[in-house]
Amino acid sequence: MKNKRKVLKIDFGDGNLPKQEFQNHEKIIIDRRSVYSVSIGTVKDRDQIKDFINKTKNIKNHNKATHHTWAVRIENNGVIYESKNDGGEIGAGKVILHILQKKDMINTIVCVTRWYGGIKLEADRFKHVQDATIFAIEQ
């Protein structure tokens, strides 16, 4: 059994929030037949995270996607909690989480959806996840 270490960060009230409760951007990156879309939104608890992921997966054709990779940062009583899910794209959740940390986003979830086009993208897939996440935050 792995020893999981929780890192609690203190929020000093100066974090950034998404501009809208839910936004979806379709087909923002296409590379070698792989297609990427990204969703961003505001969440404050586990139920809202589940609702956000379900809402994203229920967008037309998203149920046919190969990967739904996401990361979240939530503030509760001054403490920031973080989580991520690779959605079968090993290491991609960490990429999203790193950007959320770097941009000091709080109460924010980002889900990058990928439809695999049949050609391996190797390390380019991480660049696409990064670019999609930054795109969502800056819109």
Secondary structure, 3 states (H helix, E strand, C coil): CCCCCCCCEECCCCCECCCCCEEEEEEEEEECCEEEEEEEEECCCHHHHHHHHHHHHCCCCHHHCCEEEEEEEEEECCEEEEEEECCCCCCHHHHHHHHHHHCCECCEEEEEEEECCCCCCCCHHHHHHHHHHHHHHHC
